[in-house]
């Protein structure tokens, strides 16, 4: 039998000291594994014979979207929300037995799904069930915290509503795997983007970014009206409904107001004074949101007038790599620095990852309007790996070691 050494036992105990430690560690592993598989598939497709090629159980592009939306980013999202939900509501921190099953489901689920994509057929379905189990456990735990609250923390309720939509999208993907129409997997992908990820990111930005800026920039006036968050929800649901109905010629009716609303928020949130790098990256990353809706609006208007679906997946990748990817690095770095007893500064490795991701985002957006698109797609995927690898290695070391200041957590 394998036995744990004292060092490995200590590392494992450090890993489960807090939800963000475990879930961010899992997310860090997931983000590399998911993109390693995708980069390998792109290379083997563009240059046959260069790498071994395996046909996944579902179309590779759909699987890529599913894994990124429902396993990679949610690993970090659950880590953040399992940490902050009790604090937002003035309740005790969660015990490890409550969040460890969530991490086990998401990590084991993604690993089995990717092994299934590489040829282990049973693993794909087993991994999907594990992912659903992890998600369900997370929803139950967060839902119980919400029920214990005496008041109403609207940011928590907003995030929880988005997670419920994500859980529905997860079940829609399962339905497709079990034999339902491909329309179910398309609905799953759209729910993951507009129903799950965008509302969570927008809600966290609305609550946390003005708070962070107010603590770092003298004279800063936080701006976070709840009416703005409600408007964003309404517009995102309108966008989602039109996506599900394939009303692409009319998406601009929601996307132009989303462009304006996101630009207004960025204008109000951006500090006018000098700010530290750890704060600046939040607003630089947020700047990708109006860019995203400008691209979506342009795409919809071109389709309305010409019937040509121009720009392809450029708007989606401005969103996923530019907005989601940038803020992933910015927020995870901030939480990690603060909760590991380290100074609230942007380390050099994090700067490298953040700047590199800006280049990857531009590369992937440009790939939609150039020839030999698959070569550009592969280059963007490999660029993502290069950007994230040093950052992930540093995160993993931090989560496996005690806090730098000697405090618990």
C-alpha positions as a Markdown table, in Angstrom:
| # | Residue | x | y | z |
|---|---|---|---|---|
| 1 | Unk | 0.0 | 0.0 | 0.0 |
| 2 | Unk | 1.1 | 3.6 | -0.7 |
| 3 | Unk | 1.8 | 5.5 | 2.5 |
| 4 | Unk | 1.9 | 9.3 | 2.8 |
| 5 | Unk | 5.2 | 10.8 | 3.9 |
| 6 | Unk | 5.1 | 13.5 | 6.6 |
| 7 | Unk | 5.7 | 16.2 | 4.0 |
| 8 | Unk | 3.0 | 14.9 | 1.6 |
| 9 | Unk | 0.6 | 14.7 | 4.6 |
| 10 | Unk | 1.4 | 18.3 | 5.6 |
| 11 | Unk | 0.9 | 19.4 | 2.0 |
| 12 | Unk | -2.5 | 17.7 | 1.8 |
| 13 | Unk | -3.6 | 19.3 | 5.1 |
| 14 | Unk | -2.5 | 22.7 | 3.8 |
| 15 | Unk | -4.5 | 22.2 | 0.7 |
| 16 | Unk | -7.8 | 21.7 | 2.6 |
| 17 | Unk | -7.4 | 24.5 | 5.1 |
| 18 | Unk | -9.8 | 26.7 | 3.2 |
| 19 | Unk | -12.1 | 26.4 | 0.2 |
| 20 | Unk | -10.1 | 28.7 | -2.1 |
| 21 | Unk | -6.9 | 26.7 | -1.5 |
| 22 | Unk | -8.4 | 23.4 | -2.6 |
| 23 | Unk | -10.6 | 24.8 | -5.4 |
| 24 | Unk | -8.0 | 27.1 | -6.9 |
| 25 | Unk | -5.5 | 24.3 | -6.8 |
| 26 | Unk | -7.9 | 22.1 | -8.7 |
| 27 | Unk | -8.7 | 25.0 | -11.1 |
| 28 | Unk | -5.1 | 25.6 | -11.7 |
| 29 | Unk | -4.6 | 21.9 | -12.7 |
| 30 | Unk | -7.8 | 21.9 | -14.7 |
| 31 | Unk | -6.9 | 25.0 | -16.7 |
| 32 | Unk | -3.7 | 23.4 | -17.9 |
| 33 | Unk | -5.1 | 19.9 | -18.6 |
| 34 | Unk | -8.0 | 21.2 | -20.5 |
| 35 | Unk | -5.9 | 23.4 | -22.8 |
| 36 | Unk | -3.2 | 20.8 | -23.2 |
| 37 | Unk | -5.8 | 18.4 | -24.6 |
| 38 | Unk | -7.3 | 21.1 | -26.8 |
| 39 | Unk | -3.9 | 22.3 | -28.1 |
| 40 | Unk | -3.0 | 18.6 | -28.9 |
| 41 | Unk | -6.3 | 18.1 | -30.8 |
| 42 | Unk | -5.8 | 21.3 | -32.8 |
| 43 | Unk | -2.2 | 20.4 | -33.7 |
| 44 | Unk | -3.2 | 16.8 | -34.7 |
| 45 | Unk | -6.1 | 18.2 | -36.8 |
| 46 | Unk | -4.0 | 20.9 | -38.6 |
| 47 | Unk | -0.9 | 18.7 | -39.0 |
| 48 | Unk | -2.1 | 15.1 | -39.2 |
| 49 | Unk | 0.5 | 12.6 | -38.1 |
| 50 | Unk | 2.4 | 15.0 | -35.9 |
| 51 | Unk | 0.6 | 13.9 | -32.7 |
| 52 | Unk | -1.6 | 10.9 | -32.0 |
| 53 | Unk | -5.2 | 11.7 | -32.8 |
| 54 | Unk | -8.2 | 10.4 | -30.9 |
| 55 | Unk | -11.8 | 11.2 | -31.8 |
| 56 | Unk | -13.7 | 12.3 | -28.6 |
| 57 | Unk | -17.1 | 10.9 | -27.8 |
| 58 | Unk | -18.7 | 14.3 | -28.8 |
| 59 | Unk | -17.4 | 16.9 | -31.3 |
| 60 | Unk | -14.2 | 18.3 | -30.1 |
| 61 | Unk | -15.2 | 22.0 | -30.3 |
| 62 | Unk | -18.3 | 21.3 | -28.2 |
| 63 | Unk | -16.3 | 19.3 | -25.6 |
| 64 | Unk | -13.7 | 22.2 | -25.4 |
| 65 | Unk | -16.5 | 24.7 | -24.7 |
| 66 | Unk | -18.1 | 22.4 | -22.2 |
| 67 | Unk | -14.9 | 21.7 | -20.2 |
| 68 | Unk | -13.9 | 25.3 | -20.1 |
| 69 | Unk | -17.4 | 26.6 | -19.1 |
| 70 | Unk | -18.4 | 23.9 | -16.6 |
| 71 | Unk | -15.2 | 22.5 | -15.1 |
| 72 | Unk | -12.3 | 24.9 | -15.5 |
| 73 | Unk | -13.8 | 28.3 | -14.6 |
| 74 | Unk | -16.3 | 26.9 | -12.1 |
| 75 | Unk | -13.4 | 25.4 | -10.1 |
| 76 | Unk | -12.3 | 28.9 | -9.4 |
| 77 | Unk | -15.8 | 30.2 | -9.1 |
| 78 | Unk | -16.8 | 27.7 | -6.5 |
| 79 | Unk | -13.6 | 28.3 | -4.6 |
| 80 | Unk | -14.3 | 32.0 | -4.4 |
| 81 | Unk | -18.0 | 31.7 | -3.6 |
| 82 | Unk | -17.5 | 28.9 | -1.0 |
| 83 | Unk | -15.1 | 31.4 | 0.7 |
| 84 | Unk | -17.0 | 34.6 | 0.5 |
| 85 | Unk | -20.7 | 33.5 | 0.8 |
| 86 | Unk | -20.4 | 33.1 | 4.6 |
| 87 | Unk | -18.4 | 36.3 | 5.0 |
| 88 | Unk | -20.8 | 38.4 | 2.9 |
| 89 | Unk | -23.6 | 37.2 | 5.2 |
| 90 | Unk | -21.7 | 37.3 | 8.6 |
| 91 | Unk | -21.8 | 33.5 | 9.0 |
| 92 | Unk | -19.1 | 31.0 | 10.1 |
| 93 | Unk | -16.7 | 29.7 | 7.5 |
| 94 | Unk | -17.5 | 26.4 | 6.0 |
| 95 | Unk | -16.0 | 23.1 | 7.3 |
| 96 | Unk | -13.8 | 21.1 | 5.0 |
| 97 | Unk | -16.3 | 18.2 | 4.7 |
| 98 | Unk | -18.6 | 20.7 | 3.0 |
| 99 | Unk | -16.3 | 21.8 | 0.2 |
| 100 | Unk | -14.0 | 18.8 | -0.4 |
| 101 | Unk | -16.7 | 16.8 | -2.2 |
| 102 | Unk | -17.2 | 19.8 | -4.6 |
| 103 | Unk | -13.5 | 19.8 | -5.5 |
| 104 | Unk | -13.4 | 16.0 | -5.8 |
| 105 | Unk | -16.3 | 16.1 | -8.3 |
| 106 | Unk | -14.8 | 18.8 | -10.5 |
| 107 | Unk | -11.3 | 17.6 | -10.5 |
| 108 | Unk | -12.1 | 13.9 | -10.9 |
| 109 | Unk | -14.8 | 14.7 | -13.4 |
| 110 | Unk | -12.6 | 16.7 | -15.7 |
| 111 | Unk | -9.7 | 14.2 | -15.5 |
| 112 | Unk | -12.1 | 11.3 | -16.4 |
| 113 | Unk | -13.7 | 13.3 | -19.2 |
| 114 | Unk | -10.4 | 14.1 | -20.8 |
| 115 | Unk | -9.2 | 10.6 | -20.5 |
| 116 | Unk | -12.5 | 9.6 | -22.2 |
| 117 | Unk | -11.6 | 12.1 | -25.0 |
| 118 | Unk | -8.3 | 10.3 | -25.4 |
| 119 | Unk | -9.8 | 6.9 | -25.8 |
| 120 | Unk | -11.1 | 5.7 | -22.4 |
| 121 | Unk | -14.7 | 5.5 | -23.4 |
| 122 | Unk | -16.2 | 4.6 | -20.0 |
| 123 | Unk | -14.3 | 7.4 | -18.4 |
| 124 | Unk | -16.2 | 10.1 | -20.3 |
| 125 | Unk | -19.6 | 9.2 | -18.9 |
| 126 | Unk | -18.2 | 8.5 | -15.4 |
| 127 | Unk | -16.5 | 11.9 | -15.4 |
| 128 | Unk | -19.7 | 13.6 | -16.5 |
| 129 | Unk | -21.5 | 12.1 | -13.5 |
| 130 | Unk | -18.7 | 13.1 | -11.2 |
| 131 | Unk | -18.9 | 16.7 | -12.5 |
| 132 | Unk | -22.7 | 16.8 | -11.9 |
| 133 | Unk | -22.2 | 15.4 | -8.4 |
| 134 | Unk | -19.6 | 18.0 | -7.6 |
| 135 | Unk | -21.8 | 20.8 | -9.0 |
| 136 | Unk | -24.8 | 19.5 | -7.1 |
| 137 | Unk | -22.9 | 19.4 | -3.8 |
| 138 | Unk | -21.7 | 23.0 | -4.4 |
| 139 | Unk | -25.2 | 24.2 | -5.0 |
| 140 | Unk | -26.6 | 22.5 | -1.9 |
| 141 | Unk | -23.9 | 23.9 | 0.3 |
| 142 | Unk | -24.3 | 27.5 | -1.0 |
| 143 | Unk | -28.0 | 27.2 | -0.9 |
| 144 | Unk | -27.9 | 26.2 | 2.7 |
| 145 | Unk | -25.8 | 29.3 | 3.5 |
| 146 | Unk | -28.3 | 31.5 | 1.7 |
| 147 | Unk | -31.2 | 29.9 | 3.7 |
| 148 | Unk | -29.3 | 30.7 | 7.0 |
| 149 | Unk | -29.0 | 34.4 | 6.2 |
| 150 | Unk | -31.4 | 36.7 | 8.0 |
| 151 | Unk | -31.2 | 39.5 | 5.5 |
| 152 | Unk | -30.8 | 39.5 | 1.7 |
| 153 | Unk | -27.4 | 39.7 | 0.1 |
| 154 | Unk | -28.3 | 40.4 | -3.5 |
| 155 | Unk | -24.9 | 39.7 | -4.9 |
| 156 | Unk | -24.9 | 36.3 | -3.3 |
| 157 | Unk | -28.4 | 35.6 | -4.7 |
| 158 | Unk | -27.3 | 36.8 | -8.1 |
| 159 | Unk | -24.3 | 34.4 | -8.2 |
| 160 | Unk | -26.5 | 31.6 | -6.9 |
| 161 | Unk | -29.1 | 32.2 | -9.7 |
| 162 | Unk | -26.3 | 32.0 | -12.2 |
| 163 | Unk | -25.1 | 28.7 | -10.7 |
| 164 | Unk | -28.6 | 27.3 | -11.0 |
| 165 | Unk | -28.7 | 28.2 | -14.7 |
| 166 | Unk | -25.3 | 26.6 | -15.1 |
| 167 | Unk | -26.5 | 23.4 | -13.4 |
| 168 | Unk | -29.4 | 23.3 | -15.9 |
| 169 | Unk | -26.9 | 23.7 | -18.7 |
| 170 | Unk | -24.8 | 20.8 | -17.2 |
| 171 | Unk | -27.9 | 18.5 | -17.3 |
| 172 | Unk | -28.7 | 19.6 | -20.9 |
| 173 | Unk | -25.2 | 18.4 | -21.9 |
| 174 | Unk | -25.9 | 15.1 | -20.1 |
| 175 | Unk | -29.2 | 14.8 | -22.0 |
| 176 | Unk | -27.3 | 15.2 | -25.3 |
| 177 | Unk | -24.8 | 12.5 | -24.3 |
| 178 | Unk | -27.7 | 10.2 | -23.5 |
| 179 | Unk | -29.1 | 10.6 | -27.0 |
| 180 | Unk | -31.1 | 13.8 | -27.1 |
| 181 | Unk | -30.9 | 16.2 | -30.0 |
| 182 | Unk | -27.8 | 18.3 | -30.6 |
| 183 | Unk | -29.9 | 21.3 | -29.8 |
| 184 | Unk | -29.5 | 20.3 | -26.2 |
| 185 | Unk | -25.7 | 20.7 | -26.3 |
| 186 | Unk | -26.0 | 24.0 | -28.1 |
| 187 | Unk | -28.4 | 25.2 | -25.3 |
| 188 | Unk | -25.8 | 23.9 | -22.7 |
| 189 | Unk | -23.0 | 26.0 | -24.3 |
| 190 | Unk | -25.2 | 29.1 | -24.5 |
| 191 | Unk | -26.4 | 28.7 | -20.9 |
| 192 | Unk | -22.8 | 28.3 | -19.8 |
| 193 | Unk | -21.7 | 31.5 | -21.4 |
| 194 | Unk | -24.6 | 33.9 | -20.9 |
| 195 | Unk | -26.5 | 32.2 | -18.0 |
| 196 | Unk | -23.6 | 31.1 | -15.8 |
| 197 | Unk | -20.3 | 32.8 | -16.4 |
| 198 | Unk | -21.2 | 36.3 | -17.5 |
| 199 | Unk | -23.7 | 36.9 | -14.6 |
| 200 | Unk | -21.1 | 35.6 | -12.0 |
| 201 | Unk | -18.3 | 37.7 | -13.4 |
| 202 | Unk | -20.4 | 40.8 | -13.7 |
| 203 | Unk | -21.8 | 40.3 | -10.1 |
| 204 | Unk | -18.4 | 39.9 | -8.6 |
| 205 | Unk | -17.0 | 42.9 | -10.5 |
| 206 | Unk | -20.0 | 45.0 | -9.3 |
| 207 | Unk | -19.5 | 44.1 | -5.7 |
| 208 | Unk | -15.7 | 43.8 | -5.3 |
| 209 | Unk | -14.0 | 46.1 | -7.8 |
| 210 | Unk | -15.3 | 49.4 | -6.4 |
| 211 | Unk | -14.5 | 48.0 | -2.9 |
| 212 | Unk | -10.9 | 47.2 | -3.9 |
| 213 | Unk | -10.4 | 50.6 | -5.5 |
| 214 | Unk | -11.8 | 52.4 | -2.5 |
| 215 | Unk | -9.2 | 50.8 | -0.3 |
| 216 | Unk | -6.3 | 51.6 | -2.6 |
| 217 | Unk | -7.0 | 55.0 | -4.2 |
| 218 | Unk | -7.5 | 58.1 | -2.0 |
| 219 | Unk | -10.7 | 60.0 | -2.8 |
| 220 | Unk | -12.2 | 57.2 | -4.8 |
| 221 | Unk | -16.0 | 57.1 | -4.8 |
| 222 | Unk | -17.4 | 53.6 | -5.2 |
| 223 | Unk | -20.1 | 53.2 | -7.8 |
| 224 | Unk | -22.3 | 50.1 | -7.6 |
| 225 | Unk | -26.0 | 50.8 | -8.0 |
| 226 | Unk | -28.1 | 47.7 | -7.8 |
| 227 | Unk | -30.3 | 48.9 | -10.7 |
| 228 | Unk | -27.2 | 48.5 | -13.0 |
| 229 | Unk | -26.8 | 44.9 | -11.9 |
| 230 | Unk | -30.5 | 44.3 | -12.5 |
| 231 | Unk | -30.3 | 45.9 | -15.9 |
| 232 | Unk | -27.4 | 43.6 | -16.8 |
| 233 | Unk | -29.3 | 40.6 | -15.8 |
| 234 | Unk | -32.3 | 41.6 | -17.9 |
| 235 | Unk | -30.2 | 42.3 | -21.0 |
| 236 | Unk | -28.2 | 39.1 | -20.6 |
| 237 | Unk | -31.4 | 37.0 | -20.3 |
| 238 | Unk | -32.7 | 38.8 | -23.5 |
| 239 | Unk | -29.5 | 37.9 | -25.3 |
| 240 | Unk | -29.7 | 34.3 | -24.0 |
| 241 | Unk | -33.3 | 34.0 | -25.2 |
| 242 | Unk | -32.5 | 35.2 | -28.7 |
| 243 | Unk | -29.5 | 32.9 | -28.8 |
| 244 | Unk | -31.6 | 29.9 | -27.9 |
| 245 | Unk | -34.2 | 31.0 | -30.6 |
| 246 | Unk | -31.4 | 31.5 | -33.1 |
| 247 | Unk | -32.5 | 35.1 | -33.6 |
| 248 | Unk | -29.0 | 36.3 | -34.4 |
| 249 | Unk | -30.2 | 39.2 | -36.6 |
| 250 | Unk | -31.8 | 40.7 | -33.4 |
| 251 | Unk | -29.1 | 40.1 | -30.9 |
| 252 | Unk | -27.9 | 43.7 | -31.3 |
| 253 | Unk | -31.1 | 44.8 | -29.5 |
| 254 | Unk | -29.6 | 43.4 | -26.3 |
| 255 | Unk | -25.9 | 43.7 | -27.2 |
| 256 | Unk | -25.9 | 47.5 | -28.0 |
| 257 | Unk | -27.4 | 48.3 | -24.6 |
| 258 | Unk | -25.0 | 45.8 | -23.0 |
| 259 | Unk | -22.1 | 47.6 | -24.7 |
| 260 | Unk | -23.3 | 50.9 | -23.3 |
| 261 | Unk | -24.0 | 49.6 | -19.8 |
| 262 | Unk | -20.6 | 47.9 | -19.6 |
| 263 | Unk | -18.8 | 51.0 | -20.9 |
| 264 | Unk | -20.6 | 53.2 | -18.4 |
| 265 | Unk | -19.7 | 50.8 | -15.5 |
| 266 | Unk | -16.0 | 50.8 | -16.6 |
| 267 | Unk | -16.0 | 54.6 | -16.8 |
| 268 | Unk | -17.3 | 54.8 | -13.2 |
| 269 | Unk | -15.2 | 52.1 | -11.8 |
| 270 | Unk | -11.8 | 53.1 | -13.3 |
| 271 | Unk | -9.9 | 55.2 | -10.8 |
| 272 | Unk | -8.8 | 58.6 | -11.9 |
| 273 | Unk | -5.7 | 58.6 | -9.7 |
| 274 | Unk | -2.7 | 56.4 | -9.6 |
| 275 | Unk | -3.4 | 52.8 | -8.7 |
| 276 | Unk | -1.3 | 49.7 | -7.9 |
| 277 | Unk | -0.8 | 47.0 | -10.5 |
| 278 | Unk | -3.0 | 44.5 | -8.7 |
| 279 | Unk | -5.9 | 46.9 | -9.0 |
| 280 | Unk | -5.1 | 48.1 | -12.6 |
| 281 | Unk | -5.3 | 44.6 | -14.0 |
| 282 | Unk | -8.9 | 44.3 | -12.8 |
| 283 | Unk | -10.0 | 47.3 | -14.9 |
| 284 | Unk | -7.8 | 46.4 | -17.9 |
| 285 | Unk | -9.4 | 43.0 | -17.9 |
| 286 | Unk | -12.9 | 44.5 | -17.6 |
| 287 | Unk | -12.2 | 46.7 | -20.7 |
| 288 | Unk | -12.6 | 43.5 | -22.7 |
| 289 | Unk | -16.4 | 43.4 | -21.8 |
| 290 | Unk | -17.4 | 46.4 | -23.9 |
| 291 | Unk | -15.1 | 45.2 | -26.7 |
| 292 | Unk | -16.9 | 41.9 | -26.6 |
| 293 | Unk | -20.4 | 43.4 | -26.9 |
| 294 | Unk | -19.1 | 45.7 | -29.7 |
| 295 | Unk | -18.1 | 42.6 | -31.6 |
| 296 | Unk | -21.3 | 40.8 | -30.9 |
| 297 | Unk | -23.3 | 43.9 | -32.0 |
| 298 | Unk | -21.3 | 44.3 | -35.2 |
| 299 | Unk | -21.8 | 40.6 | -35.9 |
| 300 | Unk | -25.5 | 40.7 | -35.4 |
| 301 | Unk | -26.0 | 43.9 | -37.5 |
| 302 | Unk | -23.9 | 42.4 | -40.4 |
| 303 | Unk | -26.1 | 39.3 | -40.2 |
| 304 | Unk | -29.3 | 41.3 | -40.2 |
| 305 | Unk | -28.3 | 43.3 | -43.3 |
| 306 | Unk | -26.4 | 40.7 | -45.3 |
| 307 | Unk | -27.2 | 37.2 | -43.9 |
| 308 | Unk | -23.5 | 36.7 | -43.5 |
| 309 | Unk | -22.3 | 35.4 | -40.1 |
| 310 | Unk | -19.1 | 37.4 | -40.0 |
| 311 | Unk | -16.5 | 37.3 | -37.3 |
| 312 | Unk | -17.3 | 33.7 | -36.4 |
| 313 | Unk | -16.2 | 33.0 | -32.8 |
| 314 | Unk | -14.3 | 36.2 | -32.4 |
| 315 | Unk | -16.8 | 37.8 | -30.0 |
| 316 | Unk | -16.9 | 34.7 | -27.9 |
| 317 | Unk | -13.1 | 34.5 | -27.6 |
| 318 | Unk | -12.8 | 38.2 | -26.8 |
| 319 | Unk | -15.1 | 37.3 | -23.9 |
| 320 | Unk | -13.5 | 34.0 | -22.9 |
| 321 | Unk | -9.8 | 34.8 | -23.3 |
| 322 | Unk | -9.9 | 38.6 | -22.9 |
| 323 | Unk | -12.5 | 39.1 | -20.2 |
| 324 | Unk | -12.8 | 35.8 | -18.4 |
| 325 | Unk | -9.1 | 34.9 | -18.8 |
| 326 | Unk | -7.7 | 38.3 | -17.8 |
| 327 | Unk | -10.0 | 38.6 | -14.7 |
| 328 | Unk | -9.2 | 35.0 | -13.7 |
| 329 | Unk | -5.6 | 35.9 | -13.4 |
| 330 | Unk | -6.3 | 39.2 | -11.7 |
| 331 | Unk | -8.8 | 37.9 | -9.2 |
| 332 | Unk | -7.1 | 34.6 | -8.3 |
| 333 | Unk | -3.7 | 36.4 | -7.9 |
| 334 | Unk | -5.4 | 39.0 | -5.6 |
| 335 | Unk | -7.2 | 36.4 | -3.5 |
| 336 | Unk | -4.0 | 34.2 | -3.3 |
| 337 | Unk | -1.7 | 37.0 | -2.3 |
| 338 | Unk | -4.1 | 38.2 | 0.4 |
| 339 | Unk | -5.2 | 34.9 | 1.8 |
| 340 | Unk | -1.6 | 33.4 | 1.9 |
| 341 | Unk | -0.3 | 36.3 | 4.0 |
| 342 | Unk | 1.6 | 37.9 | 1.2 |
| 343 | Unk | 1.8 | 41.5 | 0.1 |
| 344 | Unk | -1.1 | 42.8 | -2.1 |
| 345 | Unk | 1.1 | 43.2 | -5.1 |
| 346 | Unk | 1.1 | 41.8 | -8.6 |
| 347 | Unk | 4.1 | 39.4 | -8.8 |
| 348 | Unk | 6.3 | 39.3 | -11.9 |
| 349 | Unk | 4.9 | 35.8 | -12.8 |
| 350 | Unk | 1.4 | 37.1 | -12.7 |
| 351 | Unk | 2.3 | 40.1 | -14.8 |
| 352 | Unk | 3.7 | 37.7 | -17.4 |
| 353 | Unk | 0.6 | 35.6 | -17.5 |
| 354 | Unk | -1.7 | 38.7 | -17.7 |
| 355 | Unk | 0.2 | 40.4 | -20.5 |
| 356 | Unk | 0.6 | 37.1 | -22.4 |
| 357 | Unk | -3.1 | 36.5 | -22.2 |
| 358 | Unk | -3.8 | 39.9 | -23.8 |
| 359 | Unk | -1.7 | 38.7 | -26.7 |
| 360 | Unk | -3.4 | 35.3 | -26.9 |
| 361 | Unk | -6.8 | 37.1 | -26.9 |
| 362 | Unk | -5.9 | 39.3 | -29.8 |
| 363 | Unk | -4.4 | 36.3 | -31.7 |
| 364 | Unk | -7.5 | 34.2 | -31.2 |
| 365 | Unk | -9.9 | 37.0 | -32.3 |
| 366 | Unk | -7.7 | 37.7 | -35.3 |
| 367 | Unk | -7.8 | 33.9 | -36.2 |
| 368 | Unk | -11.4 | 34.4 | -37.3 |
| 369 | Unk | -10.5 | 36.7 | -40.2 |
| 370 | Unk | -7.3 | 35.1 | -41.6 |
| 371 | Unk | -6.5 | 32.2 | -43.7 |
| 372 | Unk | -5.3 | 28.9 | -42.2 |
| 373 | Unk | -7.4 | 29.5 | -39.1 |
| 374 | Unk | -6.5 | 26.1 | -37.5 |
| 375 | Unk | -2.9 | 27.1 | -37.4 |
| 376 | Unk | -3.8 | 30.3 | -35.6 |
| 377 | Unk | -6.1 | 28.4 | -33.3 |
| 378 | Unk | -3.3 | 26.0 | -32.4 |
| 379 | Unk | -0.9 | 28.9 | -31.8 |
| 380 | Unk | -3.4 | 30.6 | -29.5 |
| 381 | Unk | -3.9 | 27.4 | -27.5 |
| 382 | Unk | -0.2 | 26.9 | -27.1 |
| 383 | Unk | 0.1 | 30.6 | -26.2 |
| 384 | Unk | -2.4 | 30.0 | -23.4 |
| 385 | Unk | -0.3 | 27.2 | -22.1 |
| 386 | Unk | 2.8 | 29.3 | -22.1 |
| 387 | Unk | 1.0 | 32.2 | -20.4 |
| 388 | Unk | -0.5 | 30.0 | -17.6 |
| 389 | Unk | 2.2 | 27.4 | -16.9 |
| 390 | Unk | 4.5 | 29.6 | -14.6 |
| 391 | Unk | 1.6 | 31.2 | -12.9 |
| 392 | Unk | -0.1 | 27.9 | -12.2 |
| 393 | Unk | 3.2 | 26.4 | -10.9 |
| 394 | Unk | 3.5 | 29.3 | -8.4 |
| 395 | Unk | -0.1 | 28.9 | -7.3 |
| 396 | Unk | 0.3 | 25.2 | -6.7 |
| 397 | Unk | 3.3 | 25.8 | -4.5 |
| 398 | Unk | 1.5 | 28.4 | -2.4 |
| 399 | Unk | -1.6 | 26.3 | -1.8 |
| 400 | Unk | 0.5 | 23.3 | -0.7 |
| 401 | Unk | 2.5 | 25.3 | 1.8 |
| 402 | Unk | 1.5 | 27.2 | 5.0 |
| 403 | Unk | 0.6 | 30.9 | 5.0 |
| 404 | Unk | 3.6 | 33.2 | 4.8 |
| 405 | Unk | 2.5 | 35.0 | 7.9 |
| 406 | Unk | 2.0 | 31.9 | 10.0 |
| 407 | Unk | -1.7 | 32.4 | 10.4 |
| 408 | Unk | -4.2 | 29.6 | 9.9 |
| 409 | Unk | -6.2 | 29.4 | 6.6 |
